[in-house]
Each structure stands twice: as C-alpha cells, then as structure tokens.
Amino acid sequence: MITNTRRIGQPEVIITSDEYAKFCEYFYHKTGILFTEKKAYFVERRLTDCMERIGSTSFREYFSLLRFELSGAEWQQLVNELTVNETYFLREDYQFDALVRGMLPEIVKGRDRGATVRIWSLPCSTGEEPYSIAIHILENWARSDDFAIEISASDIDSRVIATAIEGTYAERSLHRLSPGLRRKYFSKISSDQFQLRDEIRQSIQFSACNAVDPLSMSKYRSIDVIFCRNLLIYFDDTSRRESVDLMYECLRPGGFICLGHAESMSKISSLFKPRKFGDTIVYQKVS
C-alpha cells in the first residue's frame, strides 16, 4: 500500500500519497493507462529521473509543469519514460499469414486494380511490426503489386517513433528473420547493427497518436486493417471501450482489427464480430 509520504530520488523530494494518486489519475485520463500499486516502484523511478533532469525538487512544481507547459515537451518526455516498448521482427507472424491469406484477398474483392489498401500499426513501438507487415506482404502476397498499399504506424512515444524512422536494429530484433530476408532488406552497418534499406523505411508513414484521444484518432479514416496488439492490456475496461470505439470509427465498413494473443474483443465491444483465419482470431467491423 502507498504510505502517507513517498520519497522520490533526492531526500528533499517528497510526494504524498494524495499527490501520487493525483498523478496516476491525471496520467490515466490523458493516456488511458492505469498504474496499479504493483507499478509504483517503476513509476517512482521514472519520475525521479525526469525531476532530477530538470532540477525540480518539488513534485507540486513538476506536476504544474506537466499540466501547463505550452509546448508539452516535458509531458512527452515523461510519457516516453513511462511507456513500455518490447518487440521484434515477425512477432506473432501467424497474424501476418492471416493478413495475406485471408484478410487482404477479402478486402480487395470488388476493388479495381490500383485501388488503395490501408493498414495501420497502433502502437508501432520501434517499428518492427509495421516493417514486418510490409516485408511479409511483399514476400507472400502475389497481388501486392496490383494495389496501392499504404502502411501507417503510430505510437504515443515520440522517442520510439524516431527510432522506427531511422530503421536501425540490433541482432536481438532480427532473430526470427531468415538469412535471406536479412540480406534482401537490411544493410549490416556494424557487428550488431542492421539498417533497413531505404525503399522499406520510406514506405511507412510514421506519426504520433494517442489511442484514447478522439482528436488524435480522428486523423485516421478509411483504414482496412488495424494491428493493435498488446496495447489494451494496459488499459482498464473504460479505456478499452473508449479506444475500441475510436478505432471503429477509423475503419472502413468490414475492416479488421488484430489484437494480441492475450486480448479479446468479446468483453469490450459488440461492434465487431470474430473471424477465424488460419491459426488466429481477428475482429471485423459490423457495418
């Protein structure tokens, strides 16, 4: 349990239980992410780092900066520190198989050659997911040249977006890629660093987006497939419903959402029906 006072970093910096609760509530309303008591140590350490970086010794002073700074730069920095990003290429690739074997063929039925197909990765983290989608389509969908495929990628963390745009990865991110795919799509720039070739990096449109902010989400429309994997597990029931409702508005009629293997739409929304493609369940917008 949270005690009456909570020390962060330097001895003179003290935050009360009420202040800690106020911060968690504020972060929840801004991002949809709810920190439980189990995450208290993690949150404290990140707050400590940010407060020490700017020389703040008062939580009240720092919290005021978060709320009222016009540029929002410190808020974005804190969000970057408090969001978790762990991914690698071809993670849960059975959904990419479902995309090329089931969803895409269904989506393009009745569309003219050259029509646009829109796929969105949210959250995209450091870019492995949207780049994996692009590579998998190029390698496994025979009709990839028949349509204008637009892949967008978004995250609330500006730092991981910058990493994704650069497209440079360590060996651990590539461990599931075959030697052939590595040679075809990457250039080795050091013993443990690989950079995606320009044609792949330039094919993805990266942007910042908050999945529970209606204004932020309103920028995305007519999407055919949303990959929203392992995001909703960080939300409570209210935030999950809000985010899913916003994604519903982003999708074309009949569009699909792919969730993580530990997530299910059944307890969140009745706006989607489950569809089985191969070894995975995805969710289709009820139009």
TAVENQUI-V762003 format. One line per field, one symbol per residue. ss: DSSP state (~ for helix, > for strand, _ for the rest). burial: + if it has 16 or more other C-alpha atoms within 10 Angstrom, else -. Layout:
ss = ???
burial = ???
This chain:
ss = ____>>>______>>>~~~~~~~~~~~~~~~_>___~~~~~~~~~~~~~~~~~~____~~~~~~~~~~____~~~~~~~~~~___________~~~~~~~~~~~~~~________>>>>>>>_____~~~~~~~~~~~~~___~~~_>>>>>>>>__~~~~~~~~~_>>>~~~~____~~~~~~~>>>>>__>>>>_~~~~__>>>>>_____~~~~_____>>>>>>___~~~>_~~~~~~~~~~~~~~>>>>>>>>>____________>>>>>>__>>>>>>__
burial = -------++---+++---++--++-+++--+++++-------++-+++-++-----+-+--++--+-------+++-+++++-----+++----++++++++++--++-------++++++++++++++++++++++-----------+++++++++++++--++++++---++-------+--++------++++----+--+-++++++++---+--+--+++++++-++--+---++++++++++++++-+++++++--+++--+---+++--+--++++++--
